[in-house]
């Protein structure tokens, strides 16, 4: 099991608040496609991710799906539901198997309401997610599939710290909002350029520097948001 401090949200807290949450959390293994919450439902649990990738997915009335967010070791699955009574229309499941610390949603909600530090850090994470989503909405409208795939692979690698990613063709198509045939063409192009090694169900990043050059400029925006998550607040507290 990955150590608790692998979750960057927990690591950003004071020892008192971190221990408070850890005492109420249980380590869990999350296999591929484990559902973490369903659409329109208040979750029973929230998850401090310690490894792997959780995908936040929107489903249209015709059954089409699109990924609208990713959560790795930087955050909390179930945090958006803490902010108010509105029903969240997305659902969330594990796209890369991993681990987490599971906490009762009601316990986390109490901590959110009673601790200013916990509340501020959760709001900061949700803001990072919202700002990233707004950038990617434009990305999906204006940038080509190859640029978007390069950007997304880099975002996932930032969160997993791994060059090898077990990703199905079905999921890559959902992420790109395209057909599987498009995935084959786009991933094949990146492979021929020596940036990745692509086999069905597995992607290995071979040349990160050149993959960054191939990605759209949205990657640099989301990279900055991710890299500075919790840091500015920690710096302010230390002054």
ABEGO torsion letter per residue (X at the ends): XBBAAABAAAAABBAAAAAAAAAABBBBBBBBGBBABBBGBBBABBBBBABEBBBBBBBBAAGBBBBABBBBAABBBGAAAAAEABBBABBBBBABBBBBBBBBAAAAAAAAAABAAAAAAAAAAAAAAAAAAAAAAAAAAABBAAAAAAAAAAAAAAAAGBABBBBBAAAAAAAAGBBAAAAAAAAAAAAAAGABBBBBGBBBBABAAAAAAABBAAAAAAAAAAAABGAAAAAAAAX
